[in-house]
């Protein structure tokens, strides 16, 4: 693990030094750190009945540490390298481990007016706009990310730009479909978002992707609609996401995965804000057991609720006491008990 971390730092250092030595090159170094003190009020051992989950488990973890290097090579060419260190994503028995470093971004971008083309490891359009509107990635992932509808990164080609004085914006990626892991099959993933910004503060985005990156050749199609409005003192958002398995196993019919989500953030003062979110997985989520930092059952549909208070201690340092709750619907007699975790989330940027 130490060798892996040193290797990543060495790679970033080489790229950084090579950019810094180039004529007119500029490099911006930035970082983000976030974590929680957590207390599991009600947490069930979903999935593995042998797993032991202490409902009074508590402690501190650093969920993510980001270190980014953004370099300007000239007036139209730039590059980005970003490293991520992550804690293990579960609190059940046997999940303990060291923080693991990975390469999150490594891309080269050419800008042509209001348009740009990128090659390398980069962000996908799956929930980039939603994450920016939500504004609390340090507290929780966006709904599409949290409920495992698609990857946040991909290795391949990206196109991004705008028309009509940025009133219409697009983002397209074509990549391996394996997130930031290596390519191991012939499948690919194509993703496209189209956003409309008719007036200040209002946005509407449609998104779709087609992927067949699984080893067994199964294809999925994901469609998503997102609407948000931002005011000086509040912002709200709503989204609907559907994912269809285009090639289910022979003789098996599977319903689409449907997700509805609403969020609201209200600014009380320069120091305090309130935030709340409700996600409804209309169907049982077959990927629920892989959701990080919160045990969620894959046996029934569920409602995910988040509520918190944002306390701005300093310009780039915030503390957010919050609670995450999962309530389940009855599914053919299966209705798991709720999951509840209280947290004090902290994050700072530099």
N, C-alpha and C positions, 0 to 999 in steps of 0.2 A: 504493500500500500504506500509506504514511504517513497519507494522508487517511482511509483505511478504519479504521485503528487509532484515530486521533483521534476519528472519528465514534462508534465503539463506546464509547470512554472518556467522551465527552460524553453519550451516552445513559445510561450507568450513573450519571454524575454528576448528571444531571437527575433521574433517578428517586430517587437517594439523597438529594439535597437536598430534594425534594418530600416524601419520607417523614419526613426529619428535622424539617421544619418543622410537620408535623402534630401535633396534640395527642396526647400519650401515645405517640408513635411511637418505636420503637427499631430501630436498624439494626446488624447484625453484619457485619463485613467479614472475610472469610477467604480463604485462598489455598493452593495446592498447586503445587509445582514438582518435576518429576522428569525425569531423563535418564540417559545412560549414557556410559561409555567402552566402545566396542565393538571387537572384533577378529574379522574374518571368517576363521575357520579353514578352512572348506570351504563355498563359496558358488557355486552354479551359475547361469548365465544362462538361467533357464527362460523360456519364452515367446518372446521376441525373440532369435533367434540372432545378430543383429548387436550386441546389447548386450554390453559388456565389463564383467565383474565381476572385480575384483581380489581373489583369495582372501586376500590379506594386507591388505586395506583396513582402516583403523582410524581412530579419532577420537572426538570427543566431540560429542554432540548433546543438546539439550534437547527431549525428545519432547513434553512438555505443560507449559503454565503455565495455571493456573486462578485467576481472581479473582472472588470471589462476594460479592454483597450480599443479605443476607436481612433484610427489613424487616417489623416487626410494626406494623400499622396500628391495630389495636385488639385486644380480647381474643378475637376470632374471625376476623379477616381479616389475611392476611399476603401478602407477595410475595417473589419471588426473581428476581434478575438475575445471570447468571454469564457471564463472558467466558473464552474459551479461545484460547491461542496455541499452534500446533502446528508442528513441523518437518516438512519433506517426508518421506514415509514409505518411501523406498527408498534403496538404496545403489548402484544400478546407474548406468552412465554417463548423464549428461544429466539426472539427477534433482535436482541441486542447486537450492536456492531459499531465499528468506527465510522466516523464521517467519511464518505466516499467522494473523491474528486472525479469530475468528468469534464470533458470539453463540451460546452453548451453552444457556442457559435464560433465559426471560422469562415468568413465570407469576404469576397471582393465585390465592390459595387461601383458601377459606372452610371453617372447621372447625365441625362440629356434633357435639359429644361425641367418640365414637370414630371418626367418619367425616369425610371431607373431600372437597371438589370443587374441581378446579383447571381453569383455562382458560389457554391460551397454549402456549408452547414448554416442554416438560417431559420428564422421563424416562419411558421405557416400562417395563412389567413384564417385558420379555423376559429380562433377566439382572440386574435390580436386586438381588434376594435372593441370587443366586449371587455377585455381585461383593462383597457385604457379607460373605458367609461365606468366600470365598476370601481377601479381605483384602489382596491384593497387586496392585491395579490398576496401581500405579506400576511393578511389575516386568513384568506382562503382562496383557492383557485376559482376560476370562472366555472359556471355550471358544466359547460361542455368538456372542460378539462377534468374537473373533479369527478364527474360520472363516467369518464373514460370513453368518450366518443371519438377521440382522435389525438394524434401527436401534436405537441407544440413546436417541434423542430422537424426539419427534413434536410436531407443532403441532396442537392440538385440545383435546379435553375429557378430563379424568381423574377417576376416582373411586377412593378408597382408604379402607380402614377395617378394623375388626376386630369380632369377636363373642366371647362367652364368655370375657371377661376376657383378650382377645388370644390365646386359644388357636387361633382361626381368623381368618385374615387374607386380604383380597382386594385386588386392584389391577387396575383396568380403564382402558383408554385407547381412545379413538376419534379418529383423526386423519387427516391427509393421506396419511401413509405415505411421505413424502419426507424423513424425518429433519429436519434443521434447514435444509433448502433450501426455496425457494419452491414453491408449488403450481403444477403445470403439466399436470395431467390430471384426469379425473373419478374416478379410483380413490381408495380409502380403505383404512385398516388398522384392524382391531379386535383388541385383545389383552387377555387375561384371565389372571391367576394366582390360584390358591387355595392358601394355605399352612396347614398344620396343625402346631401346636407342642404335642404331647401332654405332654411333660415338659421340664424345664429342660435346655437344651442340644441338644435333638433337634428337627429340623424336616423336614417333607416337603412339597414343593410340586409342583403340577401346573400346567402352562402351555399355552396354545394361542393361536394368532393366525391370522387370515384376512386376506390382503392382495391387492389387485389394483391396485397403484399404478403398475405399469410402463406405459410409453407404448403398448405393443402389446396391453394388456389382459390379459396373463397373470396368473393367480391362483395363489397359493401358500397352503398350509396347513402350519403348524408346530405340532408337539406336543412337549412336553418334560416330563420327570420329574426331580426333584432331591431328593436325600436328604443330610443333613449332620448331624454331631454335633460339638458343641464342649465340651471339658473345660478345666479350668484349665491343663493342661499340653500339650494337643494339640487339633487339630481335623481332621476328615476330611470329604470330600464325594464324591458320585458323581452323575453325570447321564447321561441318554440323551436325545438330540434327533433328531427326524425331520422332514424337510421334503419335502412333495410338491408337484410342479408340477401343478396341477389342469387346466390347459389348455395342454398341450405343442403344439408346432407340428404341423400335420396330417401324419400318416404317420410320426411319430417317437414311439417309446416311451422314456420316461426313467425310470430307477429312482429311488426316493426317496433323498434325501441323509440318511445316518445318521451320528451322531456319538456316541461314548462317551468319557467323561472321568472321571478319578479324581484327587483331590489330597489331600495330607497336609501338615500343618504341626506341627512338634514344638518345644516350648519347652525349651531346655537350661538357660537361666538368664535373669536379667533383661536380659542384654545380647545373648545369642545364641539364634537359632532356626534350625531347618532347614526348608526347604520343597521340595516336589517335586510335579510334575504330569505326567500322561500323558493325551494326547488321541489318539483313533484315528478318523480320517476313513475310514469303512468303504468309501466310494465315492470315486472321484476327485472333487475339489472344483472345480466349474467357476468358482468365484470366487477360487481360490487365488492367482492372480497379483496380486490387489488387496490381499493381506494386507500390512500395513505393517511396515516395518523388518526384514523377513526374506523372502528370495525362496523361494517354495514353488511346486512344480510342480502344474499342473492335469491332468497326464497319467496319474496313478496314485493309488491309495489311499496313505495315509501315516500314520505314527505321529509325533506331536509330543511331545518330552520336554523338561521344564524341571527343573533342580535348582539350588538356591542356598542361601546362608547369610545370614541376616538379622542384621546387626550394628547394634544400637541405640546409636548414638554419643551421642545426647541424646534427650530426651523426644519431640521432634518432628522428629528428623533421623536417617535410617537410610542405611546403605550395604549393598548386597546383591550380592556377587559371585555370578554365576550363568552358566549355559550353556544355550543353546537348541539342540536338535537335531531334525532332520526325517529320518526313515528311510522309504523308499518300498517298497511291495509291487509285485510283478510284475503288470503289466496288459497282457495280450496281447503280451508281449514287450517292453513298455516299462517299464523300471525305472530311473528317474533316480538319479543319485548323491546321497548324503546332503548335507544342508546343516547346517553347524555354526557357531554364532556364540557367542563368549565375551564376557561383559559384566561391567562393574562398575556396577550401577545405584545411583543416589543420589536421595533425595527428602526434602523437608522440607515441613512445614505451618506455616501462621501464621494 
